[in-house]
Amino acid sequence: MVKIRYFEITMLVVIILQNGFLKNLPALLLMIPIMLGLIQSNWKLKTLNSREALVLLYGGYLLFISIINVKNLYNPVNVINIFIQYLLIFLSVHICYDKVKIDRFFISYRNIGVVLSLLCIVEQISRIHFFDIVLGKGGMYSKYAYRVSSIFGHPILCGVFLVILLLTLLYFPYKNIFFQYIAVVVTIAAILFTQSRSSWIATIVTVFLYWMKKRKIAPQKLQKNKFLFFLSFVIPTLAIFVSLFFSYLNHFFMALFVRVSGSLDAGEGHIVRIENILNSINFWNSGHHLQLIFGSGKNAGLLFLISHPVSKFGGLFVWNSALDNQYLTILHECGIIGLILFLLMVVDSLMTILKSEDKTRLLINSSLLSINIVLFFFEGLDYVTVVLFLVFLYVVDNKEVKNKGEVEIVYE
């Protein structure tokens, strides 16, 4: 009998459809694994584990503070919509996480992700967002035409999921070493093509941690064989590739240089984010101490930005659409109390990376770390796919501890 992996399939469908004309409706598909899971468990809910309790505590506090400030909420319909999504995500994960074989999940993620990485290369060359055409959002966008986004609808979202793919390739590599190296190179290229600086930072940090863990126990002979393969195959292949596509690569790396060096321009995202932080500090110091401690409810960050926009060049440049920093947004929405609850989850994940030697747990928590790094640069908790992955990976790691315990990591 073939076991249908209904939770994973639903996750994939939600990711594909989330950026189409249906907008947030695909989140309702999470009712399918909720119902199937309840039927399988005879309509009984499990006891919450410690990580689920922390997730629920954060979500419950956000809901509580939003209800208290209901008269001042910005776009109440959107707030209700988001909380419904949060509830569906939590219920689907709670009911289904112990039915997911996490190793198989990551292997499937790896195989699908490599195909998407190849499509990212095609997207970069053609500069056409194919999935946007299929989902009824048009084709090429002048603003993001040079930044690939694949099925994710936004370059930063695409970037962070590609980082998780790269980590999956490192922790669960293909047995064929030739195919493994090709997959890694294509994935790194796709990450670069997103032009997402936050994803680049997440890549550097998480791959460095992987390297540090691997360096402690990897056999010397294995390292020597990989080095010889690198000298005999990878370098000559790269030399041929560079010679064939020199003009295109030159154009791309010039654009890359402009992207990095432009970080200090007044209109660039990093400067806007710094201004948002400074404006927020001034706001809290001007007598709004209760808002800093307790928060002002969902969408409070956006409401603040509308009344305190970033303005440059005498009003020629005005930014009032997003704080572009999830941690700053949490401070506005939940205050210091909510931020502490969220950071407890972040620190929990980071400590697991530092202490664990189990490759599955390391992959889970490195993936969480990559998402948490990128959250410094955009408001990911407004995206159903980001929240779904965050909650699922954070909660499923508790299952890994319970069922597997700590096993020594094996690098092939």
ZAMARGU-4260 file (C-alpha; in steps of 0.2 Angstrom, whole numbers, plus 5000, padded with zeros to 4 digits):
<rodrens>
0) 5000/5000/5000 | 5007/5017/4995 | 5006/5030/5009 | 5001/5047/5002 | 5011/5061/5009
5) 4997/5073/5010 | 5005/5086/5021 | 5020/5088/5010 | 5010/5088/4994 | 4998/5102/5002
10) 5014/5112/5007 | 5020/5111/4989 | 5003/5116/4982 | 5002/5131/4994 | 5019/5137/4989
15) 5015/5136/4971 | 4998/5145/4972 | 5001/5158/4985 | 5007/5171/4973 | 4993/5169/4960
20) 4977/5178/4958 | 4969/5167/4973 | 4980/5178/4984 | 4979/5170/5002 | 4965/5157/4998
25) 4978/5143/4995 | 4981/5143/5014 | 4963/5135/5016 | 4970/5120/5007 | 4979/5116/5024
30) 4961/5110/5030 | 4964/5095/5019 | 4979/5088/5030 | 4970/5094/5046 | 4954/5083/5041
35) 4964/5068/5035 | 4975/5069/5050 | 4961/5070/5062 | 4952/5055/5054 | 4968/5045/5055
40) 4970/5049/5074 | 4951/5046/5077 | 4948/5064/5080 | 4960/5065/5095 | 4973/5079/5097
45) 4990/5076/5104 | 4997/5084/5119 | 5007/5100/5115 | 5026/5097/5115 | 5037/5111/5122
50) 5041/5119/5106 | 5023/5119/5101 | 5019/5127/5117 | 5031/5141/5114 | 5024/5144/5096
55) 5006/5145/5103 | 5012/5156/5117 | 5019/5169/5105 | 5004/5168/5093 | 4992/5169/5108
60) 5000/5184/5115 | 5000/5193/5097 | 4981/5189/5096 | 4978/5195/5114 | 4987/5212/5111
65) 4978/5214/5094 | 4961/5212/5103 | 4966/5225/5116 | 4970/5237/5102 | 4956/5232/5090
70) 4950/5250/5088 | 4967/5256/5082 | 4972/5241/5071 | 4977/5245/5053 | 4966/5235/5040
75) 4957/5224/5052 | 4951/5212/5038 | 4969/5208/5034 | 4973/5205/5052 | 4958/5193/5053
80) 4964/5184/5037 | 4982/5182/5044 | 4976/5175/5061 | 4966/5162/5051 | 4981/5157/5041
85) 4991/5156/5057 | 4978/5145/5065 | 4977/5133/5050 | 4996/5132/5049 | 4998/5128/5068
90) 4984/5115/5067 | 4990/5106/5052 | 5008/5105/5059 | 5002/5099/5076 | 4991/5086/5068
95) 5003/5080/5055 | 5021/5083/5060 | 5023/5066/5068 | 5017/5057/5052 | 5031/5065/5042
100) 5047/5056/5039 | 5059/5071/5039 | 5073/5062/5030 | 5062/5058/5016 | 5055/5076/5016
105) 5072/5084/5014 | 5076/5071/5000 | 5060/5076/4991 | 5064/5094/4994 | 5082/5092/4987
110) 5075/5084/4971 | 5062/5096/4968 | 5073/5111/4973 | 5087/5106/4960 | 5074/5107/4946
115) 5068/5124/4952 | 5086/5130/4953 | 5089/5125/4935 | 5073/5134/4930 | 5080/5149/4940
120) 5095/5149/4928 | 5083/5149/4913 | 5073/5163/4921 | 5089/5173/4923 | 5094/5171/4905
125) 5077/5175/4898 | 5072/5188/4912 | 5054/5182/4911 | 5045/5176/4927 | 5037/5160/4920
130) 5027/5155/4935 | 5019/5173/4936 | 5013/5170/4918 | 5005/5154/4923 | 4997/5161/4939
135) 4990/5175/4930 | 5001/5189/4936 | 5008/5194/4919 | 5026/5191/4913 | 5041/5202/4915
140) 5042/5216/4928 | 5054/5231/4926 | 5058/5232/4944 | 5062/5214/4947 | 5066/5208/4929
145) 5084/5204/4934 | 5080/5196/4950 | 5074/5178/4949 | 5059/5173/4960 | 5054/5156/4953
150) 5038/5150/4961 | 5040/5161/4977 | 5034/5177/4969 | 5048/5187/4978 | 5067/5186/4976
155) 5070/5186/4995 | 5058/5172/4997 | 5066/5162/4983 | 5083/5166/4990 | 5080/5159/5007
160) 5072/5143/5000 | 5087/5141/4989 | 5098/5142/5004 | 5089/5128/5013 | 5091/5118/4996
165) 5110/5121/4997 | 5110/5115/5015 | 5100/5100/5010 | 5113/5096/4997 | 5127/5097/5009
170) 5119/5087/5023 | 5110/5074/5011 | 5121/5074/4996 | 5118/5064/4980 | 5128/5048/4979
175) 5134/5052/4962 | 5148/5065/4965 | 5147/5072/4948 | 5128/5076/4949 | 5131/5082/4967
180) 5144/5095/4962 | 5133/5101/4947 | 5118/5103/4959 | 5128/5113/4971 | 5135/5124/4958
185) 5118/5127/4950 | 5110/5131/4967 | 5124/5143/4972 | 5121/5152/4955 | 5102/5153/4958
190) 5105/5161/4975 | 5117/5174/4967 | 5103/5177/4953 | 5090/5182/4966 | 5101/5197/4970
195) 5096/5195/4988 | 5109/5201/5000 | 5100/5194/5015 | 5101/5176/5007 | 5119/5178/5003
200) 5122/5182/5021 | 5112/5167/5027 | 5122/5156/5015 | 5139/5162/5021 | 5134/5160/5040
205) 5125/5143/5038 | 5138/5135/5026 | 5152/5141/5038 | 5143/5132/5053 | 5141/5117/5042
210) 5160/5117/5037 | 5165/5120/5056 | 5154/5104/5061 | 5161/5094/5047 | 5179/5099/5050
215) 5179/5092/5067 | 5175/5074/5062 | 5178/5072/5043 | 5191/5059/5039 | 5207/5066/5032
220) 5207/5053/5017 | 5190/5059/5012 | 5195/5077/5013 | 5210/5073/5002 | 5199/5064/4989
225) 5187/5078/4987 | 5202/5090/4985 | 5209/5080/4971 | 5192/5079/4963 | 5191/5098/4964
230) 5208/5100/4956 | 5205/5088/4942 | 5187/5091/4938 | 5179/5107/4945 | 5192/5119/4941
235) 5194/5114/4923 | 5175/5114/4921 | 5173/5131/4928 | 5187/5137/4916 | 5178/5131/4901
240) 5162/5138/4907 | 5169/5155/4910 | 5178/5155/4893 | 5161/5151/4884 | 5150/5163/4894
245) 5163/5177/4898 | 5153/5192/4891 | 5137/5186/4900 | 5146/5183/4917 | 5155/5199/4915
250) 5139/5208/4914 | 5131/5199/4928 | 5146/5201/4941 | 5146/5220/4936 | 5127/5220/4941
255) 5132/5210/4957 | 5145/5223/4961 | 5133/5237/4959 | 5120/5228/4970 | 5133/5226/4984
260) 5141/5243/4983 | 5124/5252/4981 | 5120/5247/4999 | 5125/5264/5005 | 5114/5274/4993
265) 5100/5284/5001 | 5087/5274/4992 | 5094/5257/4995 | 5085/5245/5007 | 5098/5244/5020
270) 5098/5263/5022 | 5079/5263/5023 | 5079/5249/5036 | 5092/5259/5047 | 5080/5275/5046
275) 5066/5264/5051 | 5075/5258/5066 | 5080/5276/5071 | 5063/5283/5068 | 5056/5269/5079
280) 5068/5272/5093 | 5063/5291/5093 | 5045/5286/5093 | 5047/5275/5109 | 5058/5288/5117
285) 5044/5301/5115 | 5033/5294/5128 | 5027/5278/5120 | 5035/5266/5132 | 5020/5255/5135
290) 5019/5252/5116 | 5038/5247/5117 | 5035/5235/5131 | 5018/5227/5126 | 5016/5231/5108
295) 5001/5238/5098 | 4994/5223/5089 | 4995/5215/5072 | 5000/5227/5058 | 5006/5241/5070
300) 5023/5242/5061 | 5014/5246/5045 | 5003/5259/5054 | 5019/5267/5061 | 5027/5268/5045
305) 5013/5277/5037 | 5014/5290/5050 | 5033/5290/5050 | 5038/5287/5032 | 5056/5288/5027
310) 5059/5303/5015 | 5074/5308/5005 | 5079/5321/4992 | 5066/5333/4998 | 5052/5321/4996
315) 5057/5314/4980 | 5060/5297/4988 | 5047/5291/5001 | 5046/5274/5008 | 5030/5269/5018
320) 5026/5252/5012 | 5036/5240/5024 | 5048/5241/5039 | 5058/5227/5030 | 5064/5220/5047
325) 5053/5206/5055 | 5061/5209/5072 | 5057/5228/5072 | 5040/5223/5066 | 5038/5211/5081
330) 5043/5225/5093 | 5029/5236/5086 | 5016/5222/5086 | 5021/5213/5102 | 5033/5224/5111
335) 5048/5217/5121 | 5037/5203/5128 | 5033/5196/5111 | 5051/5199/5104 | 5058/5189/5119
340) 5046/5175/5115 | 5051/5174/5097 | 5070/5176/5101 | 5068/5161/5113 | 5064/5150/5098
345) 5078/5158/5088 | 5091/5154/5102 | 5084/5137/5105 | 5087/5133/5087 | 5105/5141/5087
350) 5110/5131/5103 | 5104/5115/5094 | 5116/5118/5080 | 5131/5121/5092 | 5127/5106/5102
355) 5120/5093/5091 | 5130/5080/5080 | 5115/5073/5071 | 5114/5078/5053 | 5095/5079/5052
360) 5094/5090/5067 | 5108/5101/5061 | 5099/5103/5044 | 5083/5107/5052 | 5090/5120/5063
365) 5102/5127/5050 | 5087/5129/5039 | 5078/5138/5053 | 5093/5149/5056 | 5094/5154/5038
370) 5076/5160/5038 | 5079/5169/5055 | 5094/5178/5047 | 5083/5183/5032 | 5070/5190/5043
375) 5081/5204/5048 | 5078/5211/5030 | 5060/5208/5026 | 5043/5204/5035 | 5042/5186/5032
380) 5029/5182/5045 | 5016/5190/5033 | 5020/5176/5020 | 5010/5159/5023 | 5025/5149/5016
385) 5038/5156/5028 | 5027/5154/5043 | 5022/5136/5037 | 5041/5131/5036 | 5046/5140/5052
390) 5033/5131/5062 | 5035/5114/5054 | 5054/5114/5055 | 5054/5121/5073 | 5041/5108/5079
395) 5047/5093/5069 | 5064/5094/5077 | 5056/5090/5094 | 5050/5074/5086 | 5068/5070/5080
400) 5074/5072/5098 | 5061/5061/5105 | 5062/5047/5092 | 5080/5047/5087 | 5090/5054/5101
405) 5107/5060/5097 | 5117/5050/5084 | 5134/5054/5077 | 5134/5064/5061 | 5139/5055/5045
410) 5146/5065/5030 | 5147/5055/5014
</rodrens>
